[in-house]
Amino acid sequence: MVKHLESPVFPDFRSRRVLAAIFLLLSFGASFMLCLQHVVGLSLPGCGPASGCASLAEGPWGNIFGWPVSFAGATYFFALIMVWPWLGEAGVPMLFKWLVRLGVLGSLVFVAVMFFEQHFCLYCALTHAGNLCFWIVVETCPTAAATPWRAMGGWAAAVVLGTSVFGIAEWQVRAQADAVAHQQADESIAQITATTTSTERVGDDQGPGFTGRYRLGPEKAMIRFVVFTDYQCKDCSELELRLKPLMESRSDISLSMKHFPLCGDCNPMVKFPHFHDNACRMAQAAEAAGLLAGGEAFWRLNNWLFEHRHEYSDEELVAALPQLGFAGADQIAQFLATMSSNEVRQLIDQDVEEGMELGIDGTPVIYINGVELRGWDAEDTLDRAIAALDQAKPPARTAAADHPAGQIERRTAIWQEIAVEEKLPVEPGRWSLGPADAPVRVVLFFDYRNPYSPQLWQNLEAVCRENTEVRLDLYQFPISKVLNPRFDKLAEERYPLAADAVQMVEAAGLLGGEQAFWRMHRWVLENRETFSRQAASDAAAKEGLDAEALSAAADSPEVAQAIAADLEKALPAEVSFAPRLYIAGRKVSTASPSRELLRRLLELAGKK
């Protein structure tokens, strides 16, 4: 008989069971939070769109047969929690130990994925840490001689229950998303049909029109697709798969692509690091192929890049080039040189600039005959759009007939579709511009260190000051681990000086009132690149404030309480990041609205 040694730290089985239960609850809690993020849109600190959480969820390890990994993890830990108290005092059955070992093996795999992909998710890490600790405790427990099959049956029943609950939740999420997508698609399809059949359209032979550099399908086509894409984008890859059979089965459809990589290396719209890190490089590869060998080579690279979007590297590309039509050392060297050339960079810059002019800030964006097709991700949207055009039977035209709406029209339409946020703070903000009884209210949750903030404020202040029927209320929402509980789980500060910036601005207001507040507010934004506490103190001294008193006030309880009060007002509306702008209760979907767009939205808000 095997004798199990008692641990000197955990001298009895009962204490180990309690400790193991704590670790199980930790793992379940962390994985359940990720489930809530997926199901109800809960904004988790450190899990924004540019975070490691988002990258892991979007990657090949984010789903198991289409099932979110967080659902699988939460179901597994829920079942363990249900059965753990019923294992009895005789020890842990060997079958249960092997179940736990398989679970910890899964955790080790996912930890390795985080390490090798260099994407950190705090909630994933807590889940796996709890699971590893649970396994260690289980291994120190005595092994029961008999397997309590009733308890193991309970574990299986709990798995079925958890799977059913999360399955229903996933179905509801998808049903709700499909309903929104179908509504957007219906409106888009009606607009596409009306625009395509209009007799006032510009003729076919007036310039290149709205199209990419390389086209699949005929120059004159009844249905003309143009897609702004990103080779690391999951939805772009899905759209590519949906378009491929259409292009293969019909001769009256054309397709061209434009680049909009969500990577700051070539897209000034993207100001966050480590988001689609390879997207610019991948776009360069496609364009290099097109320059060197024409359209067929471009589309070969296009297909290869989507197939390898998760594991792309320059080394892997070089290894694949002979199969893609670039064999031999000279051709490969020429390809790599072209890929890094100014000519290729300028081509991508042109696409990105065009996308920005059209109001694009994400991918994919798909146009049919010059009109954006929204809600494309509903299962049957593409088929319905094509069926509507088949019924309308518009004449085949070239891309010169297509004229997409600009960014003002696009962003205005999106703003009008957004539901009014009913949980914004009702009482006026501590810091406001404009008449207290103005009919149009603008609410801004603000962070001074976000790269978008200076231009946003410059445009917003100018437009609000020229309109006497607008009141702007500013609420502080620093992206700071120190000041904002929403971000206290971040591994490191997103904006290291966010706390200092807001504290100095609030301190100026505390010591010098409203005028001193707005002077320091503008100074911090205008001097974003060189900001420091000392520089802010020196600037305040020139305006008549005592530098030492300002520094002391910045760390005072009064300033901390004022910031905390603003953060409290952001909770009901579930504000998760800043800057976040609302006009007449509707969220503005971009952090960099132009003055023209702001004027349009304020004008529409004033008419309601």
Secondary structure, 3 states (H helix, E strand, C coil): CCCCCCCCCCCCHHHHHHHHHHHHHHHHHHHHHHHHHHHHCCCCCCCCCCCHHHHHHHCCCCEECCEEHHHHHHHHHHHHHHHHHHCCCCCECHHHHHHHHHHHHHHHHHHHHHHHHCCCCHHHHHHHHHHHHHHHHHHHCCECCCCCHHHHHHHHHHHHHHHHHHHHHHHHHHHHHHHHHHHHHHHHHHHHHHHHCCCCCCCCCCCCCCCCCCEECCCCECEEEEEEECCCCHHHHHHHHHHHHHHHHCCCEEEEEEECCCCCCCCCCCCCCCCCCCHHHHHHHHHHHHHHHCHHHHHHHHHHHHHCCCCCCHHHHHHHHHHHCCCCHHHHHHHHHHHCCHHHHHHHHHHHHHHHHCCCCCCCEEEECCEECCCCCCCCHHHHHHHHHHHHCCCCECHHHCCCCCHHHHHHHHHHHCCCCCCCCCCCCCEEECCCCCCEEEEEEECCCCCCHHHHHHHHHHHHHCCCCEEEEEEECCCCCCCCHHHCCCCCCCCCCHHHHHHHHHHHHHHHHHHHHHHHHHHHHHCHHHCCHHHHHHHHHHCCCCHHHHHHHHCCHHHHHHHHHHHHHHCCCCCCCCCEEEECCEECCCCCCCHHHHHHHHHHHHHC
